[in-house]
Amino acid sequence: MYFRDDFERDFVCAYEKVVKEQGRKALYMSPKELVGLTVNSPAPKFYITYEMARRNVSALLRGQPVDCHNELKMRMYADIARLTIDYQRRHKRYADDFNGALMAVLSEFPAPRFYISEKSAYNMLCAMRRQRQRRCCKTLINNMNDGK
């Protein structure tokens, strides 16, 4: 994924926001439930390159096959297409400029959700936690060895 670091950082922030919004109720919710709420919450942006979006959204709008078999990615392209068409209708300057409207949508609009399955998001979160724990352990060991 081209935007992996941005995506992971934004997802963790959204997860922490969901936990905070749930308050005390979060203590009684499973991590999978919290991840489910996070996945369906708005994302700060669409994590896709302009070129990939242009190719697939354009094909979708022309009724051509889209280079994608993932249901969530198809939903993302449909959402981008809807927002792009809506942007063209609201801004006369972009009425005949699909590329400009698409660029505006990708750069200015938040995504309606994170386009990742709950299972993949949960696995990603667990992997990130394990990685953070390993870094902390290495730092602790290095600090102990430096104190000799």
C-alpha positions as CSV (number, residue, x, y, z in Angstrom):
1,M,0.0,0.0,0.0
2,Y,1.5,3.3,-1.1
3,F,0.2,5.3,1.9
4,R,0.7,2.5,4.5
5,D,2.4,4.7,7.1
6,D,-0.2,7.5,6.8
7,F,-3.0,4.9,6.9
8,E,-1.7,3.1,10.0
9,R,-1.1,6.4,11.9
10,D,-4.5,7.7,11.0
11,F,-6.2,4.4,11.8
12,V,-4.6,4.3,15.3
13,C,-5.7,7.9,15.9
14,A,-9.2,7.0,14.9
15,Y,-9.1,3.9,17.1
16,E,-8.0,6.0,20.1
17,K,-10.8,8.5,19.3
18,V,-13.4,5.7,19.2
19,V,-12.2,4.4,22.6
20,K,-12.3,7.9,24.0
21,E,-15.8,8.4,22.7
22,Q,-17.0,5.2,24.2
23,G,-15.7,6.2,27.6
24,R,-16.3,3.7,30.3
25,K,-18.3,1.5,28.0
26,A,-15.0,0.8,26.1
27,L,-13.8,-1.2,29.1
28,Y,-16.6,-3.8,28.5
29,M,-16.2,-3.9,24.7
30,S,-13.9,-6.3,22.9
31,P,-11.1,-4.9,20.8
32,K,-12.8,-6.4,17.7
33,E,-15.9,-4.3,18.5
34,L,-13.8,-1.2,18.8
35,V,-12.0,-2.0,15.6
36,G,-15.4,-2.4,13.9
37,L,-16.5,1.0,15.0
38,T,-13.2,2.5,13.8
39,V,-13.3,0.9,10.4
40,N,-16.8,2.4,9.8
41,S,-15.8,5.8,11.0
42,P,-14.7,8.6,8.6
43,A,-11.1,8.5,7.5
44,P,-9.1,11.7,7.0
45,K,-8.5,11.0,3.3
46,F,-8.6,8.3,0.6
47,Y,-5.4,6.3,0.7
48,I,-4.9,5.9,-3.0
49,T,-2.8,7.5,-5.7
50,Y,-4.4,9.9,-8.1
51,E,-3.4,7.7,-11.1
52,M,-5.0,4.5,-9.6
53,A,-8.2,6.5,-8.7
54,R,-8.4,8.1,-12.1
55,R,-8.0,4.8,-14.0
56,N,-10.6,2.9,-11.9
57,V,-13.1,5.6,-11.3
58,S,-13.1,6.6,-15.0
59,A,-13.6,2.9,-16.0
60,L,-16.5,2.7,-13.4
61,L,-18.2,5.7,-14.8
62,R,-17.9,4.5,-18.4
63,G,-19.3,1.1,-17.4
64,Q,-16.0,-0.7,-18.1
65,P,-14.6,-3.4,-15.9
66,V,-12.6,-2.1,-13.0
67,D,-9.2,-3.6,-12.2
68,C,-10.3,-4.7,-8.7
69,H,-12.1,-7.7,-7.1
70,N,-12.1,-6.5,-3.5
71,E,-15.6,-5.4,-2.4
72,L,-14.3,-2.7,-0.1
73,K,-12.1,-1.2,-2.9
74,M,-15.1,-1.3,-5.3
75,R,-17.1,0.6,-2.7
76,M,-14.2,3.2,-2.3
77,Y,-14.2,3.7,-6.1
78,A,-17.9,4.1,-6.1
79,D,-17.7,6.7,-3.3
80,I,-15.0,8.6,-5.1
81,A,-17.0,8.5,-8.3
82,R,-20.1,9.8,-6.5
83,L,-18.1,12.6,-4.8
84,T,-16.4,13.6,-8.1
85,I,-19.7,13.8,-10.0
86,D,-21.2,15.8,-7.1
87,Y,-18.2,18.1,-7.1
88,Q,-18.6,18.7,-10.8
89,R,-22.3,19.6,-10.4
90,R,-21.6,22.0,-7.6
91,H,-18.6,23.7,-9.1
92,K,-19.3,25.0,-12.7
93,R,-15.6,25.4,-13.3
94,Y,-15.2,21.7,-13.1
95,A,-18.3,20.7,-15.1
96,D,-16.1,19.4,-18.0
97,D,-12.9,18.8,-16.0
98,F,-13.2,15.2,-14.5
99,N,-9.4,15.1,-13.7
100,G,-9.6,18.4,-11.8
101,A,-12.7,17.4,-9.9
102,L,-11.1,14.0,-9.0
103,M,-7.9,15.7,-7.8
104,A,-10.0,18.1,-5.6
105,V,-12.0,15.2,-4.1
106,L,-8.8,13.2,-3.4
107,S,-7.0,16.2,-1.9
108,E,-9.8,18.0,0.0
109,F,-12.4,15.4,1.0
110,P,-12.3,12.9,3.9
111,A,-13.2,9.4,3.1
112,P,-16.6,8.1,4.4
113,R,-14.8,5.2,6.1
114,F,-11.6,3.2,6.3
115,Y,-11.7,0.8,3.4
116,I,-10.3,-2.2,5.2
117,S,-12.0,-5.3,6.6
118,E,-12.5,-5.6,10.3
119,K,-10.3,-8.7,10.4
120,S,-7.4,-7.0,8.5
121,A,-7.7,-3.9,10.7
122,Y,-7.6,-6.0,13.9
123,N,-4.6,-8.0,12.6
124,M,-2.8,-4.7,11.6
125,L,-3.5,-3.2,15.1
126,C,-2.1,-6.4,16.8
127,A,1.0,-6.4,14.6
128,M,1.6,-2.8,15.4
129,R,1.3,-3.4,19.1
130,R,3.7,-6.4,19.0
131,Q,6.2,-4.3,17.0
132,R,6.0,-1.4,19.6
133,Q,6.5,-3.9,22.4
134,R,9.6,-5.3,20.8
135,R,11.0,-1.8,20.4
136,C,10.3,-1.0,24.0
137,C,12.0,-4.3,25.1
138,K,15.1,-3.6,23.0
139,T,15.3,-0.1,24.4
140,L,15.0,-1.4,27.9
141,I,17.7,-4.0,27.3
142,N,20.0,-1.5,25.7
143,N,19.5,0.9,28.7
144,M,20.3,-1.9,31.1
145,N,23.4,-2.9,29.2
146,D,24.6,0.7,29.1
147,G,24.3,0.9,32.9
148,K,26.9,-1.8,33.5
